[in-house]
Amino acid sequence: MAGDLVPADIEKETHPWSYDGDAAPDGASPVEDGILASGCEALAFYKSIHAEKKAPYPGKWGIFLLDYALNYLAREIERHYPGKFPFPVRVAKGRKLLYFHERFHFRFDCWVLAHESVTGRPLYEDYRNSIYRCFHPEDFVYEESLANLHALRAIAREGIATYAKAFMLSQPGAYSNIIGADREEFLGRLAAQTFYGRAQIVGEPHRRPEHVQYIANSKDDRVRDFSCPVYRVIGVSASQFSVPSIALPTLSEIENRFIRAYLNGREGTRTDHRYFTIDNGQKIKGSSGFCVLLS
């Protein structure tokens, strides 16, 4: 991903911002197309410490706020509250809205890390590969519903709650699943998916692990939040941006992490392709960028 990183402070602007009126670098359409497809993750993303060495930005992890997104939100806030907030204040409120959403992802990551240290299981990667990447943004990807609920509650004091709610309801699947949502129920389902995988997508009743109440809700959240780096990404185009957290896995990841790890695949005859026999006896052919079920 192209673009320069500038450390960001959620409470104040730490890098010069040039006001460009109401014009967006790419126009509204590419930004809104991204929101319709990927929700908040088209405007900002959280990169787990689990993936610190991976692209984008190898060696960095944390919350990444995209420049064009802040400009877009500033314009949208003006449209909903004409003349109420000056441009720098609108940018700050948009920055907080995105930060609060991504902060939930960070807090969830911390909760999972704590359980990984106890269980010795790669809970986060298993969940990302078997649930999040495969089904985002379907309604049962509860992580995104919870992130928007968290952001909606946190943004209330900023005076833009009406816009924030409308913004979330314009997003796809789980992102807009916030009306009448039972937060405790969603937390339980997210925890069940993390521990027990796909069987808990719509399982009734779902298996509720211990300590669910501490997801994004522990006593030391405020102290811990300061440990999460926040960056502003400058120079990225909305029309070229692809969401890192839901990018399709590489062929190597499919073969080594999914076929071998999740399907108990055993490699068989190799020609110009690689063939695997999986746990139900079916054969899969690995090809450049996808897998083909043969029998």
N, C-alpha and C positions, 0 to 999 in steps of 0.2 A: 504494500500500500504506500503510495506517495504521500507527501505531506510532512510538515515540520511539527515537532512536538514542543509545546511551551507549558511548563508547570502552571497549573491553575489553582486559584484560591476561590472557593465557592462564595465566600463572603465579600470579596472585592476583586476587581479586575486587575490582573497583574501584567497585562500586555496591551499596548496601545490598540485601540479599536477605531477605525475610521468609519464614520457614519456615511452610508451611501444612499440615504433617502429610503424609499420603499422598494428599491430594486434588489432582487436576489441574484447572486452570481449565475445561477442556472435557471432562474425563473421558478415558479412554484411547482410546476408540473413534475419534474424529476424527483423533487423532495416528497411531494404528496404520493407519487407512485411508490416510492420506497416505503412510506408509512403504511400505505394500503397493503403492501406485501409483507413487511417485516416489523411493523409497529415502531416502538421507541428505538429499537435496535438499528433503525435506519438513520437515527440522529445522534446516537451515542452508543457505546458498548462497554461492557465490563470484560476485561481479559483476566482470567484466573491466574493466581500465582502458580497453579498446576501447569500452566502453559507458558510460563515466563520466557523460556528459551525459544518458543515457536513464533512464527510470523502471525500477525503483523508486529513490527517493532520488537524483534528478538532482544531479550535482556530487559524488557519493560513489562510491567503488569499494572493493573489498576483500572481506573475509569477514564475513558477517552471521550471527550465532548467535541463533536465536529463543528467546525467554524460555520459552515453554511446552515447548520441546524439552528444555531443561536440567532443568526440573522433572520431565518424563517420564523422562529418563535416570536422574536421581537415584533415582526410585522403582524403576526396573527394576534398577539396581545393588543396591539394598537387597534386592530380591526374590531375586537370585542369590547375594548374600553377606550373609545376615541378621546384623545387628548388627556387622558388621566395620568399616564406615566411618561416621563421623558425617555428617550432612546436608551441611554445607559442603564436606567432602572429596568426597562423591559428586557434588555439583554441579561441582566442579573437574575431576574425572575425566571426567564427561560432556562438559564444555566442551572438554577436550583431545581426546577422541575425535572430536568433530565438527570441531574445528580441524584435526586432522591430515588428515582426509579432504579438507577444502576447501583445505588447503595444497598438496596435489598439484595441484589445478586452477590455483592461483596459479603454481606452478613451471612447469607446462605452458604457461601463458599467457606467461611470461617467455621460455621456449624458442622459442615461436612468434614473439614480438616480435623476437627476435634474427634469425630467418630472414626475417621481413618486411623488416627494415632492409636485408638483403642482396639479396633477390629483388625487392622492390618490389611484391609480390603481397599481396592482403588474405587471407592464409592463414586467419587465425582466423575471420573472418566467413564465409568460404566453407565452412570445416569445420562451423561451428555451424549454418549454414542447410541444407547438403546432407547432413550426416551426423547430427549430434547432435540437432537439433530434430526431424528426421524419424523417427528410429529409436529414440530413448530410450524405454524402458530395455532394448532388445534386447541379447542376449549380445554382439553384435559392436560395441557402443559401449564399446570397450576403455578409454576414459578413466575410466569409473566402476569397472571392475574394478581398474584400477591405483590409483585413489584409495583404494579399500578395502584393497587389499594394503599400500599405503603407511601407512595409518592403523593397520592390524593390527600391522605391524612396530614402529611408533613407540609404540604404547600398551602394548607388552609390559611395560615397566618400571613401569607403574602398577598392576599387580596385578589387572587386570580382563580379561585376554586371553580367558579362556573365555567371558565374557559378550559381549565385543566380537565374537568369531567367531560366536556364536549370533545376535547382533543382525544381522550382515551376511548370514548365511544365510537370515534371514527376509525379506530384501529381494528385489525383483524382478530378473529378467534378469541383466544384466551385474554388478550389485552383488553378487550371490551367486556369481558365477563366479570363485571364489577357491580352490577345492579343487584341488590339483595344478596350479595355473596356472603357466605358463611366463612369468615377468615379462618376460624379454628378448624373447620372441616377441610379447607384447602391446604392448610399447613399439614394436617394429618395425611392427606393424600400425597403431597409432595414428599414428605418423609418416607411414606410407604414405597413410592416409586424409586426413591434413592436407595433404599435398602433392599427392595425385593423385585425391582425391575418391571418388565412389561406386564406381568401377571396382575399388577396393581394399577394399570391404566384406568380401568373402569370396574375393578374388582369390588364386589359387594358381598360381605363387608370387607373393607380394605384392612390390611394389617397395620396397626399403628405402633411404630417403634417408640421406645422410651425417649423422654426429653424433647418431644416435639415442641413443647411450649417455649423452648429457648431458640428456635429458629428466628433469627433477626430480632431477638427480643431479650438478649441476656443483659445482666446488670452492668456490664462494662462496655456496652455498645458505643457510647459517646467517646470513650477513651480509645477504643479500638479503631473507630472510624478514621482517626487522624493518621493511622498507620497505612491507610490505603492511598496510594498516589493518585492524583487527578491531573489529567493533561488536556490541553486544548489542542486540537489537530487543525493546523492551518494549511490551506492549499489543496484540500481534497475536493473533488468535484462530486456533486450528488449523482450525476449521471454515470459515474464510473465506480462509485463505491459499492462494494459487496460486503454483506454483514459477516464478519469473521466467525461469530459464534454459531452460525448455521450454515457455513460454507460446506459444500459436499466433501466428504473425506477422499483422500487419494486412494489409488488402487492398492498401494502398500498397506494403508490403514485398513481397507476393507478386508484384504487377505489375512493380515496378521492379527488385527484386533477383533474384527467381527466374525469372519469365517472360522478362524482357529479358536478364538476365545469364547464366543457366544454360541456357535453352532457345532463346536467340537469337530471342526473340519480336519480331515487327514488328506495330505497331498498325495495324488496318485500319479498317473502317467503324465509326463510333460513333453509337449511338442513345441510349437510356436506359442502355445498358451499354457497356463497352469490349470490343472483340474483338481477339484477337491470333492471328497465324499463327506457329506455332513451327517449329523446325528440321526436323521430319519431315513438314511439310506440313499437320498437323492444326490445327484452329481451336479456340481456347479463349475462352470468355466470362467476363469478370470480373464478379462479382456482389458483393453486400454481405456480405463475410466468407468467401467461398469462390470457387473457380473451377470452371467446368463444361466438360468436354470435349465438343465438339459433333461432331466428325467425325474 
